[in-house]
Amino acid sequence: MTHTYLPGQPSEAQLPDFSALPLGELASCTEHPVLSTLLPGVCERLEDSGGAVAFYDDAPPVA
């Protein structure tokens, strides 16, 4: 059995900024079913980054 160990405190690590990627261009020309479904929502959220947060509250309990 494997255990998932989560940090006790939030990390100070920053996620990379991928906002300069041409996601709109990719969304308009991709034929990949998953990308064509997800990219429009990602592009919409990139326009309003003020509400972007990350939560760890839904993480599995630590045994």
MODELLER restraints for C-alpha pairs under 7 A, 6 or more apart:
rsr = mdl.restraints
at = mdl.atoms
rsr.add(forms.Gaussian(group=physical.xy_distance, feature=features.Distance(at['CA:4:A'], at['CA:62:A']), mean=6.54, stdev=0.5))
rsr.add(forms.Gaussian(group=physical.xy_distance, feature=features.Distance(at['CA:5:A'], at['CA:62:A']), mean=6.34, stdev=0.5))
rsr.add(forms.Gaussian(group=physical.xy_distance, feature=features.Distance(at['CA:19:A'], at['CA:46:A']), mean=6.88, stdev=0.5))
rsr.add(forms.Gaussian(group=physical.xy_distance, feature=features.Distance(at['CA:23:A'], at['CA:39:A']), mean=6.88, stdev=0.5))
rsr.add(forms.Gaussian(group=physical.xy_distance, feature=features.Distance(at['CA:23:A'], at['CA:43:A']), mean=6.55, stdev=0.5))
rsr.add(forms.Gaussian(group=physical.xy_distance, feature=features.Distance(at['CA:24:A'], at['CA:43:A']), mean=6.42, stdev=0.5))
rsr.add(forms.Gaussian(group=physical.xy_distance, feature=features.Distance(at['CA:27:A'], at['CA:36:A']), mean=5.87, stdev=0.5))
rsr.add(forms.Gaussian(group=physical.xy_distance, feature=features.Distance(at['CA:27:A'], at['CA:39:A']), mean=5.60, stdev=0.5))
rsr.add(forms.Gaussian(group=physical.xy_distance, feature=features.Distance(at['CA:27:A'], at['CA:40:A']), mean=6.61, stdev=0.5))
rsr.add(forms.Gaussian(group=physical.xy_distance, feature=features.Distance(at['CA:30:A'], at['CA:36:A']), mean=6.32, stdev=0.5))
